[in-house]
């Protein structure tokens, strides 16, 4: 499945409720939950951690190695389905997924739902990853 497929899967959760540690679109998703649900929707199910605090001193244990989830480190022009790790503030991190026709899909705690926004906030980007396609050529 391509990054565009991941972007479409993430977009299918727009307007789902937000819930810290949420992994079910019916009851709520957080930013890691959006990624987990989108990967499951494209037949790449993963188990991602829950139980983490809103403020993190360290990233280990919060998100597994992206390579273990089928992602490669990416740089340069963002593509649909790229996942970015953002730093909204000290000891805070957040994931967003690049949408298919521009913009970003992410779990917005303030609005309490999954949203599509036209641009990323001006937060520092700590990492960028791209889904490795499993299609046979």
Secondary structure, 3 states (H helix, E strand, C coil): CCHHHHHHHHHCCCCCEECCCCEECCCEECHHHHHHHHHHHCCCCCCCCCCCCCCCCCCCCCCCCHHHHCEEECCCCCCCCCEEEEEEECCEEEEEEECCCCCEEEEECCCCEEEEECCCCCCEEEEEEEECCCCCC
